[in-house]
Amino acid sequence: MLTVTRRIGESLKVGDYRLVMRARRVGGVTLTTLHRGHISIKDIEFGHPLKLNHEITVYPYPSNRESLSKSMGQAKLSVSAPKHIKVERDEIETGFNRSNSQTYFGVVT
């Protein structure tokens, strides 16, 4: 089982499914699933499974943060799938790199 933290608007690709976190509320999340041209929007309670097919199951969980206001925009998604099914975060697919060594241009101190 793989667990990743997703923010609102971030996606996760599991096999040929794309999951996008649309909203996070106190008791669960709203996910958009895209699969072979079909789009569905599902509300899932925390800890309850979302079965994508007979092999792939997704479980949403609240993130364990120190502040509720910070964690309201994100949730953990645990994916249970066989090893031959690829699980990719959208940052990996697009090549986005979030690093602390950012270069700032035009800053005068």
Secondary structure as GFF3:
##gff-version 3
##sequence-region A 1 109
A	DSSP	beta_strand	2	7	.	.	.	ID=ss1
A	DSSP	beta_strand	11	14	.	.	.	ID=ss2
A	DSSP	beta_strand	17	24	.	.	.	ID=ss3
A	DSSP	beta_strand	28	35	.	.	.	ID=ss4
A	DSSP	beta_strand	38	45	.	.	.	ID=ss5
A	DSSP	beta_strand	50	51	.	.	.	ID=ss6
A	DSSP	beta_strand	57	62	.	.	.	ID=ss7
A	DSSP	alpha_helix	68	71	.	.	.	ID=ss8
A	DSSP	beta_strand	74	80	.	.	.	ID=ss9
A	DSSP	beta_strand	87	89	.	.	.	ID=ss10
A	DSSP	alpha_helix	90	94	.	.	.	ID=ss11
###
